[in-house]
């Protein structure tokens, strides 16, 4: 039986590190070679101190790979970059007032499509959908970027398992982080974990402008922008200044959430941003013990609204314990081969097939 790289990486993804990440989500695996049933790889830590911690897990990692069907021998080595400290925080100031803007919405160089993912209210799982959709698109061959535009409550660093700060060698251009095949950036990467953002509207608008135009995004097929909930400054600034392919609205099926989702739809319409479709999140809850499905928030409300408004219904996503645990652990469920990842794979395929991604 042949051994694939995906099989080996899946085994190593189960090795948890002391900081809550895994060998895979922290991007420590290097020089992975497979020769028949023989597997060799390097575990590269960021510092000698971290290497000492990881070295204790090396036997566990070797055992996990040895358990992969077809593997006959495993050889692993733990090493470190060196004594260099974490890269310094970018010297540029984030949160300055926006620069004057001439003309209509502008296209971002090197980025083919830009899709905003919004919701009328918080708590509907918009950020979870954004991170998993980004990873699912990347797994299907797309060059994907993910911008966390929720300035007050950035959550993508945790969900994507990123802890290191981005670099800015010249104090002007920010180098984004790569995680799970996705190029990502978030203001949360430049703040302390518990540090609050206490800014007025102009500073928020300036920060968004910087995250869009001063990040070295490179060549991307699609950039997903995880918006904050509501219909405020971020949404207004983004739609007026940036040439968007369109927007996707996420809602749970309950009536209260749908009321606010309709306001988000009305906002995009007034700002002349095409709505590419609606997603019903937390459509059903599947009990992890008995498998029984319960429609905690109702079911079908988003699909009914999409039909009423003649908008595409992109699909429904379940509420499962595995999705929540994966996000908290820094490895989106879409980055795994778990059954729960299939719903996001279908959603990504639907966007690609429709020419939206």
C-alpha positions in Angstrom: 0.0 0.0 0.0 1.5 3.4 -1.0 2.0 6.1 1.6 0.9 9.6 0.7 2.1 12.9 2.0 -1.5 13.7 3.1 -1.6 10.6 5.2 1.6 11.5 7.0 0.7 15.1 7.6 -2.7 14.0 8.9 -1.0 11.8 11.5 1.3 14.6 12.5 -1.6 17.0 12.8 -2.7 15.0 15.8 0.4 15.8 17.8 -0.5 18.7 20.1 2.2 21.2 21.3 2.2 22.8 24.8 0.8 26.1 23.4 -2.3 24.4 22.0 -1.2 24.3 18.4 0.0 21.1 16.5 3.1 20.2 14.6 1.2 20.9 11.4 -0.7 24.0 12.3 2.5 25.6 13.6 4.2 24.8 10.3 7.1 22.8 11.8 7.4 19.9 9.4 10.3 20.2 6.9 12.0 18.0 4.3 9.3 15.3 4.4 10.4 12.4 2.1 8.6 9.2 1.4 10.5 6.3 -0.2 8.2 3.3 -0.4 7.3 2.6 3.3 10.2 4.6 4.6 9.3 8.1 5.9 11.8 10.8 7.0 11.1 14.4 8.1 12.5 17.3 10.1 10.7 19.0 12.9 12.0 22.6 12.8 11.3 24.8 15.9 11.6 28.6 16.1 14.2 28.6 18.9 16.4 26.2 20.9 14.1 26.4 23.8 11.1 25.5 21.7 13.1 22.7 20.1 13.7 21.2 23.6 10.0 21.1 24.3 9.2 19.6 20.9 12.0 17.0 21.2 10.1 15.4 24.0 7.2 14.8 21.5 9.4 13.4 18.7 8.8 9.7 19.8 5.1 10.4 19.8 5.3 11.9 16.3 7.3 8.9 15.0 4.8 6.5 16.6 1.9 8.3 14.9 3.5 8.1 11.5 4.5 4.5 12.1 0.8 3.7 12.6 0.0 4.9 9.1 -0.9 1.9 6.9 2.0 1.1 4.6 4.7 2.8 6.7 7.6 0.4 7.6 10.2 2.8 9.1 10.3 6.4 10.4 13.2 8.7 11.0 12.7 12.2 12.5 15.0 14.9 13.5 14.2 18.0 15.7 16.2 21.1 15.0 15.9 24.9 15.6 16.4 28.1 13.6 18.7 29.5 16.1 18.7 31.9 19.1 17.0 34.7 17.2 14.1 36.2 19.0 10.6 36.8 17.5 10.6 39.3 14.7 10.0 42.8 16.0 6.6 44.4 15.6 6.2 46.4 12.4 7.3 50.0 13.0 4.5 51.5 11.0 1.6 52.9 12.9 -1.7 51.1 12.5 -4.9 53.0 13.0 -4.0 56.3 11.5 -6.6 58.4 9.7 -7.3 57.3 6.1 -5.7 59.1 3.2 -7.8 61.1 0.8 -9.6 59.0 -1.8 -10.1 60.0 -5.4 -12.6 58.3 -7.7 -14.7 55.2 -7.1 -13.8 51.7 -5.7 -10.2 50.7 -6.6 -8.9 47.2 -7.6 -6.1 45.7 -5.5 -3.1 44.8 -7.6 -2.5 41.1 -8.0 -5.8 39.9 -6.6 -8.3 38.5 -9.0 -11.5 38.4 -6.8 -12.4 40.0 -3.5 -15.3 38.6 -1.5 -16.6 40.2 1.7 -18.2 37.8 4.2 -20.7 39.6 6.4 -23.6 39.2 8.8 -26.2 41.4 10.3 -25.4 40.4 13.9 -22.6 38.7 15.8 -22.6 35.1 17.0 -23.8 33.5 13.8 -20.4 31.9 13.1 -19.3 34.2 10.3 -15.6 34.0 11.2 -15.7 30.2 11.5 -17.3 30.1 8.0 -14.6 32.5 6.7 -11.6 30.5 8.0 -13.0 27.2 6.9 -14.0 28.4 3.5 -10.6 29.9 2.9 -8.9 26.6 3.8 -11.4 24.6 1.7 -10.7 26.8 -1.3 -6.9 26.5 -0.8 -7.2 22.7 -0.6 -9.0 22.8 -4.0 -6.1 24.6 -5.6 -6.9 28.2 -5.2 -4.4 30.9 -4.1 -6.4 32.3 -1.2 -6.0 35.3 1.1 -7.9 35.9 4.3 -8.2 39.4 5.9 -9.6 39.7 9.3 -11.4 43.0 9.1 -13.1 42.7 12.5 -10.9 45.4 14.1 -12.5 45.4 17.5 -12.8 41.6 17.9 -10.2 39.8 15.6 -10.5 36.1 16.0 -8.8 34.7 12.9 -5.3 34.4 14.5 -6.7 31.9 17.0 -8.8 30.0 14.5 -5.9 29.7 12.0 -3.4 28.8 14.7 -1.1 31.8 14.1 0.8 33.3 17.0 3.8 34.9 15.5 3.8 38.6 14.6 4.1 39.7 10.9 7.3 41.4 9.8 7.7 44.8 8.2 11.3 45.2 7.1 10.9 48.8 5.8 8.2 50.0 8.2 5.8 50.4 5.3 4.9 47.1 3.8 3.6 44.3 6.1 4.5 40.7 5.3 1.4 38.5 5.9 1.4 35.1 7.6 0.9 31.7 5.8 -1.2 29.1 7.6 -3.0 26.0 6.2 -2.2 27.1 2.7 -3.9 30.5 3.2 -2.2 33.9 3.2 -3.7 35.8 6.2 -3.5 39.1 8.0 -5.3 40.4 11.1 -4.9 43.3 13.4 -5.0 40.7 16.2 -1.5 39.6 15.1 -0.1 43.0 16.1 -1.7 43.3 19.5 -1.4 41.6 22.8 -3.9 38.8 23.4 -6.1 40.8 25.8 -5.4 44.3 24.4 -8.5 46.2 23.5 -8.8 48.5 20.4 -10.3 51.8 21.6 -10.6 53.7 18.3 -13.0 56.1 16.7 -14.3 55.7 13.2 -11.5 57.5 11.3 -8.8 55.3 12.9 -10.8 52.2 12.1 -11.2 53.3 8.5 -7.5 54.0 8.3 -6.5 50.6 9.8 -8.7 48.9 7.2 -7.0 50.9 4.4 -3.6 49.9 5.6 -4.5 46.2 6.0 -5.7 46.2 2.4 -3.0 48.3 0.7 0.1 48.0 2.8 0.1 44.1 3.1 2.2 42.2 0.5 -0.6 39.9 -0.5 1.1 38.7 -3.7 -0.8 37.0 -6.5 -4.1 35.7 -5.2 -7.1 34.1 -7.0 -9.4 35.2 -4.2 -9.2 37.3 -1.0 -11.9 36.7 1.6 -12.6 39.5 4.0 -14.1 38.6 7.3 -16.2 41.6 8.2 -17.3 42.6 11.7 -21.0 42.2 12.4 -23.4 45.0 11.6 -23.5 47.8 9.0 -20.9 50.3 10.2 -17.7 52.1 9.2 -15.8 49.1 8.1 -18.5 47.9 5.7 -19.0 51.4 4.3 -15.3 52.1 3.8 -14.7 48.7 2.2 -17.5 48.9 -0.3 -16.8 52.6 -1.3 -13.1 52.3 -1.6 -12.4 48.7 -2.8 -13.6 47.0 -6.0 -15.4 43.9 -4.6 -16.4 40.9 -6.6 -19.4 40.7 -4.2 -20.5 39.7 -0.7 -21.7 36.6 1.0 -24.1 36.9 4.0 -24.0 34.4 6.8 -27.0 33.9 9.1 -28.5 31.3 11.4 -32.1 30.3 10.5 -33.7 31.9 13.6 -36.0 34.9 13.1 -33.9 37.3 15.2 -30.8 36.6 13.1 -32.7 36.8 9.9 -34.0 40.3 10.8 -30.4 41.6 11.0 -29.2 39.6 8.0 -31.8 41.4 5.9 -30.3 44.7 7.0 -26.9 43.5 5.9 -28.4 42.6 2.5 -30.1 46.0 2.2 -26.7 47.7 3.1 -24.9 45.8 0.3 -27.7 46.7 -2.1 -27.5 50.4 -1.3 -23.7 50.3 -1.6 -24.0 48.6 -5.0 -22.1 45.5 -3.9 -23.4 42.4 -5.6 -24.7 39.7 -3.1 -23.2 36.4 -4.3 -25.4 34.3 -2.0 -26.5 33.4 1.5 -25.3 30.7 3.8 -27.3 29.1 6.6 -24.9 28.3 9.5 -25.8 26.2 12.5 -28.6 24.7 10.5 -28.8 21.6 12.6 -27.0 20.3 15.7 -25.6 16.8 15.6 -25.1 15.2 19.0 -21.6 13.8 19.2 -22.7 10.9 21.4 -25.8 9.5 19.7 -25.8 11.3 16.3 -29.3 12.7 16.8 -29.9 15.9 14.8 -31.8 18.8 16.5 -32.7 22.1 14.8 -31.9 24.3 17.7 -32.2 27.6 15.7 -34.9 26.4 13.4 -34.2 25.3 9.8 -34.6 26.6 6.3 -35.1 30.2 7.1 -32.1 31.5 5.2 -33.0 29.4 2.1 -36.6 30.8 2.2 -35.2 34.3 2.4 -32.9 33.6 -0.5 -35.8 32.4 -2.6 -37.9 35.3 -1.7 -35.2 37.8 -2.6 -34.1 35.8 -5.7 -30.6 35.4 -4.4 -28.4 32.2 -4.6 -28.6 29.9 -1.6 -25.1 28.6 -1.2 -25.9 25.9 1.3 -26.4 25.0 5.0 -23.7 24.2 7.5 -24.2 22.1 10.7 -23.4 23.1 14.2 -21.0 20.4 15.5 -18.7 20.1 18.5 -15.8 19.1 16.2 -16.0 22.4 14.3 -15.8 24.4 17.5 -13.0 22.4 18.9 -11.0 22.6 15.7 -11.3 26.4 15.6 -10.2 26.8 19.2 -7.2 24.5 18.5 -6.1 26.6 15.6 -6.7 24.0 12.9 -9.9 24.7 11.0 -12.0 21.5 10.4 -11.7 22.1 6.7 -7.9 21.5 7.0 -8.6 17.9 8.1 -10.2 14.8 6.6 -13.0 14.8 9.3 -16.5 14.2 8.0 -17.5 17.7 9.1 -15.0 19.1 6.5 -17.2 17.9 3.7 -19.8 20.7 4.0 -17.1 23.3 3.6 -15.5 21.4 0.6 -19.0 21.4 -1.1 -19.3 25.1 -0.4 -15.9 25.9 -1.9 -16.7 23.7 -4.9 -20.0 25.5 -5.5 -18.2 28.9 -5.5 -15.5 27.6 -7.9 -18.0 26.0 -10.2 -20.1 29.3 -10.2 -17.0 31.3 -11.2 -17.0 33.2 -7.9 -13.7 31.8 -6.6 
